[in-house]
Amino acid sequence: MTDKPVLELSNVSHEYRGRRGIFGQSAPMLAVDKVSLRVERGDILGIVGESGSGKSTLAKIMLGLLTPTEGEVLLDGRPAGSMTRRQIAERIGFIFQDPYSSLNPRQTVGKIVAYPLYLRGEGTSAQRQERARKILDIVGLPLRFFEAYPNQMSGGQRQRVAIARALITRPKLLICDEPTSALDVSVQAQVLNLLLELREEFNLMYIMISHNMGVIQHMTTRVAVMYLGRIVEMNTSKRIFEEPRHPYTQLLLNSTLTVAQGAGVPDLKVDTAKREAMREHPSFIAS
Ligand SMILES: Nc1ncnc2c1ncn2[C@@H]1O[C@H](COP(=O)(O)OP(=O)(O)OP(=O)(O)O)[C@@H](O)[C@H]1O
């Protein structure tokens, strides 16, 4: 066991290069701007921010799917840039918002779940299937689904398949990008509670990316608030919700409350005029 953070980002930036379209080259886009954070044992780190704030770009950098244009990513104290995709995948798994599009519709659930083991060349086919059966049981899916196809399942069941597939290789950290936002409200809590139970069983850490402040409050131990590619506030979940310090965090919480009071789905879209005013405010973005 090591006491180094499982994941550490130091001053990480990512700029999408301008794309060439029919109207010429578009301007480069700084989607992530000097982000530093660490994920340590026991953490469930929430990342919140409105659409376009850079959350998914940050997740892709953590998963090694994008190379940062600046800064350093360390996994277990080693530069992620010197690791293979496979070495990264051994440490970090992920689940995305829409379980349907992330599951191969032509493969049975058993094959989908066992596939990461096949890619790693682990065990015989029979051993891989046995592990897939076990993990499906752990995520609460009856064995009859082993031979089923994704289109024969509900959204919540498909997300359980995605979770099983992510966990079969036993990563330490799971990145969950809006894991329940495509699900019916009635099954959202079941999936979130399953993730919390699995945390105990697998000794897992999570990064939970969500627009839904209810999800963030229910799930996380710490929260990073992103705005225009930067982390403007990071604190324990309790402090973020009880004493938000940054004006943008306060704005997010207020706008969430307003929507929630109207019984709608909490959403982080904030008022554009207020946003522009805050962008002008010189002290708005913490350096
Ligand atoms: N491939 C790309 N090329 C150019 N710009 C991109 C690309 N992908 C994302 N962007 C831009 O980078 C910024 C950050 O996008 P990103 O998807 O990381 O935000 P997000 O916070 O995850 O948003 P959402 O919650 O809507 O998924 C946005 O302005 C987006 O338009």
PDBQT file of the ligand as one rigid body, heavy atoms in Angstrom, charges set to zero:
ROOT
HETATM    1  N1  LIG A 301     -13.236  18.615 -29.305  1.00  0.00    +0.000 N 
HETATM    2  C1  LIG A 301     -13.388  19.901 -28.985  1.00  0.00    +0.000 A 
HETATM    3  N2  LIG A 301     -12.914  20.880 -29.781  1.00  0.00    +0.000 NA
HETATM    4  C2  LIG A 301     -13.050  22.188 -29.454  1.00  0.00    +0.000 A 
HETATM    5  N3  LIG A 301     -13.651  22.628 -28.322  1.00  0.00    +0.000 NA
HETATM    6  C3  LIG A 301     -14.159  21.688 -27.495  1.00  0.00    +0.000 A 
HETATM    7  C4  LIG A 301     -14.058  20.289 -27.773  1.00  0.00    +0.000 A 
HETATM    8  N4  LIG A 301     -14.656  19.603 -26.755  1.00  0.00    +0.000 NA
HETATM    9  C5  LIG A 301     -15.094  20.531 -25.878  1.00  0.00    +0.000 A 
HETATM   10  N5  LIG A 301     -14.816  21.779 -26.319  1.00  0.00    +0.000 N 
HETATM   11  C6  LIG A 301     -15.098  23.050 -25.639  1.00  0.00    +0.000 C 
HETATM   12  O1  LIG A 301     -14.397  23.060 -24.399  1.00  0.00    +0.000 OA
HETATM   13  C7  LIG A 301     -15.206  23.634 -23.374  1.00  0.00    +0.000 C 
HETATM   14  C8  LIG A 301     -15.353  22.637 -22.229  1.00  0.00    +0.000 C 
HETATM   15  O2  LIG A 301     -16.122  21.524 -22.687  1.00  0.00    +0.000 OA
HETATM   16  P1  LIG A 301     -16.456  20.277 -21.761  1.00  0.00    +0.000 P 
HETATM   17  O3  LIG A 301     -17.219  19.296 -22.593  1.00  0.00    +0.000 OA
HETATM   18  O4  LIG A 301     -15.233  19.816 -21.103  1.00  0.00    +0.000 OA
HETATM   19  O5  LIG A 301     -17.437  20.963 -20.672  1.00  0.00    +0.000 OA
HETATM   20  P2  LIG A 301     -18.423  20.293 -19.632  1.00  0.00    +0.000 P 
HETATM   21  O6  LIG A 301     -18.326  21.104 -18.386  1.00  0.00    +0.000 OA
HETATM   22  O7  LIG A 301     -18.127  18.842 -19.516  1.00  0.00    +0.000 OA
HETATM   23  O8  LIG A 301     -19.829  20.493 -20.319  1.00  0.00    +0.000 OA
HETATM   24  P3  LIG A 301     -21.132  19.526 -20.252  1.00  0.00    +0.000 P 
HETATM   25  O9  LIG A 301     -21.596  19.540 -18.825  1.00  0.00    +0.000 OA
HETATM   26  O10 LIG A 301     -22.105  20.199 -21.202  1.00  0.00    +0.000 OA
HETATM   27  O11 LIG A 301     -20.693  18.177 -20.731  1.00  0.00    +0.000 OA
HETATM   28  C9  LIG A 301     -16.534  24.024 -24.013  1.00  0.00    +0.000 C 
HETATM   29  O12 LIG A 301     -16.491  25.391 -24.337  1.00  0.00    +0.000 OA
HETATM   30  C10 LIG A 301     -16.575  23.170 -25.269  1.00  0.00    +0.000 C 
HETATM   31  O13 LIG A 301     -17.314  23.825 -26.277  1.00  0.00    +0.000 OA
ENDROOT
TORSDOF 0
